[in-house]
């Protein structure tokens, strides 16, 4: 396993090489059309272009490796946070389902066209019981 500073040093060296290759490409390129070489400097232009592309590839691979190592280093904390959020979601789902189950009595009374006092009582009892259960956990 390589150290983090090795990746940073390698990335810095590749960035410097890319920067110098870009300068060489610009020097060999046409000032009015930077994608074309000056007459007589085609070889230098193509070589500089190839070096820039190579440096871009290497730099991309180094950055991907840095991100992979950072992800690997922070994985335990992310896993703990994910588990905590899953438990929190489960707790809210269970509390909501408990409230819906108890409030089901109120819905049944509404469907049976019972007097509104019975529906209100069932709703108050349902909400009270569900809230008490949620707070007890």
N, C-alpha and C positions, 0 to 999 in steps of 0.2 A: 504494500500500500504506500502510495506516495504522499508526501506532506502537502498541505495546502499551499505553502509558500513556493513549492516547486511548480505547481500549476500556475501560480501568479507570475512567477519569473518566466516561465515558458510562454505564457500569454503575452507578457510585456515584450519579450524578444520577437515573437511573431508579429505583434503590432508594429514594432519598429521596422522589421523587414518589409512588411506590407507598405508602410509609409514611404520607405525609400524606393520600393518598386513602383509605387504610384508616381513619385517624383520623376523617376526614369521614364515611365510611360508618358507622362505629360511633356517631358523634354523632347521625346521622340515623336510625339503626336502633332498633328496639324493644329495650329492655334484656332482656326475657324471651325474645324470639325474634329473634336477630340477622339472620335472613334476611328479615325483614319491616321495612318502614319505619314510622316513627311517623306518626300521623295528621297530615296537613298538610305532611309533609316527604318525600313520595314522589319529587318531582323531584330534590331534593338527594341522596337515597339512590340513585336510579337513575344519576345523573351520577357519583357517587363509585364506584359499582359498575362502570360503564363505564370509568372511569379506572383502576381496579384491574386490570381485565381487559386493558386496553391496555398498561399497564405490565408486566404479567406476560408478554404476548406479546413486547414489545420486549426485556425482560430475557432471555427464553429465546433470542431470536435473537442477542443479543450474546454470551451464554454459548456458544452453538453456534459462533459465529465465533471466539471465543477458543480453544475446543477444537480447531477446525480448524487454526488457525495454530500451535498448540502441536504438533499431530500432524505438521504440515508441517515444523516446525523439527526435530523429533526423528526424522524419517523416515530419514535416512542411518544413524544409530546403530542403529535398529531393523532396518534392512535388513542391516547388517553382522552383527548378532547372529543374525538369521534364517539368513543364509548359513553362519555358523560352526556353528550347531546342525544345519543340514542336512548339512554335511560330517562332523560328528561322528557323526550317525546313520548316514550312508553307511558310514563306517569301521567302526562296530560291526556293521552288517549284513554287510559283506564279510568281516569276521573271523569272524562266526558262521557264514556260509555256508561259509567255508573249513574251519572246524572240523567242520561237518556233513558236508562232502564227504569229508574224511579219515576221520572216524569212520564213514563209510558202509561201510568195509571191515570194521569190527567188527560192524556190523549184518548184513552179508552172511555173515560167519562164523557169527553166531548163527542165521541162517536155514538155513544148511547144516548145522547141528548139529555144528560142528567142536569140537575140544577147547577147554576154557575157557582154557588157556594161550595159544592162538593169538588168542583174542578179547581177552584182557587185553593181549597184546603189541600188537595192532592199535590198541587203545584208547589205550595209552600213547604209541605212535608218532604216532597222530593228534592227540592233545592237544599233544604236544611240537612237532610241525610247525606246527600252527595257532597255538600261542603264539609260536613263533619268527617266523612270518610277521607276526603282529600287532605284535610288538615291533620288527620290522625296518622297518615303515612308520612 
